Amino acid sequence: MMDLARASDLSFSTVRRLEEDGENTAARSRHIAVAALRAAGIRFALIGGGTTALAKV
């Protein structure tokens, strides 16, 4: 969580809230965190049944 907070310039508490209750956290923070993960080579894919898969590319 600290690495993501540093990479995204979000506070640690914001990243923690994203992990604990991502649906109720501000959309702007969620988009910033996803952009930081993508910049680090993390990719997301939706697969059957609404499951999200992660991959490091």
DADA-V663217 format. One record per residue. N is the residue number from 1. RES is the residue in three letters. SS is DSSP state (hx for helix, st for strand, lp for the rest). OMEGA is omega in whole degrees, -180 to 180 (NA if undefined). D_LAST is the distance of its C-alpha to the last C-alpha in Angstrom with 2 decimals. Layout:
BEGIN
n = {N | N}
res = {RES | RES}
ss = {SS | SS}
omega = {OMEGA | OMEGA}
d_last = {D_LAST | D_LAST}
END
This chain:
BEGIN
n = {1 | 2 | 3 | 4 | 5 | 6 | 7 | 8 | 9 | 10 | 11 | 12 | 13 | 14 | 15 | 16 | 17 | 18 | 19 | 20 | 21 | 22 | 23 | 24 | 25 | 26 | 27 | 28 | 29 | 30 | 31 | 32 | 33 | 34 | 35 | 36 | 37 | 38 | 39 | 40 | 41 | 42 | 43 | 44 | 45 | 46 | 47 | 48 | 49 | 50 | 51 | 52 | 53 | 54 | 55 | 56 | 57}
res = {MET | MET | ASP | LEU | ALA | ARG | ALA | SER | ASP | LEU | SER | PHE | SER | THR | VAL | ARG | ARG | LEU | GLU | GLU | ASP | GLY | GLU | ASN | THR | ALA | ALA | ARG | SER | ARG | HIS | ILE | ALA | VAL | ALA | ALA | LEU | ARG | ALA | ALA | GLY | ILE | ARG | PHE | ALA | LEU | ILE | GLY | GLY | GLY | THR | THR | ALA | LEU | ALA | LYS | VAL}
ss = {lp | hx | hx | hx | hx | hx | hx | hx | lp | lp | lp | hx | hx | hx | hx | hx | hx | hx | hx | hx | hx | hx | hx | hx | lp | lp | hx | hx | hx | hx | hx | hx | hx | hx | hx | hx | hx | hx | hx | lp | lp | st | st | st | st | st | st | hx | hx | hx | st | st | st | st | st | st | lp}
omega = {178 | 178 | 179 | 178 | 179 | -177 | -176 | -174 | 172 | 178 | 177 | -178 | 177 | 178 | 178 | 178 | 177 | -179 | -176 | -174 | -174 | -177 | -178 | 178 | -177 | -179 | -179 | 179 | 180 | 180 | 178 | -180 | 179 | 178 | 178 | 178 | 178 | 178 | 179 | 177 | 178 | 179 | -178 | 176 | 174 | 178 | -175 | 176 | 178 | 178 | 177 | 177 | 178 | 177 | 174 | -179 | NA}
d_last = {20.03 | 21.37 | 18.04 | 17.16 | 20.76 | 20.63 | 17.42 | 18.80 | 22.45 | 23.43 | 25.96 | 25.24 | 27.62 | 25.78 | 22.47 | 24.63 | 26.24 | 22.96 | 22.16 | 25.78 | 26.66 | 23.84 | 25.93 | 28.81 | 27.01 | 27.30 | 24.96 | 24.56 | 23.22 | 20.77 | 19.47 | 19.26 | 17.30 | 14.75 | 14.51 | 13.98 | 11.13 | 9.44 | 10.45 | 8.79 | 5.20 | 6.33 | 7.04 | 10.45 | 12.42 | 16.13 | 17.50 | 21.16 | 23.51 | 21.64 | 19.09 | 15.79 | 12.72 | 9.70 | 6.22 | 3.79 | 0.00}
END
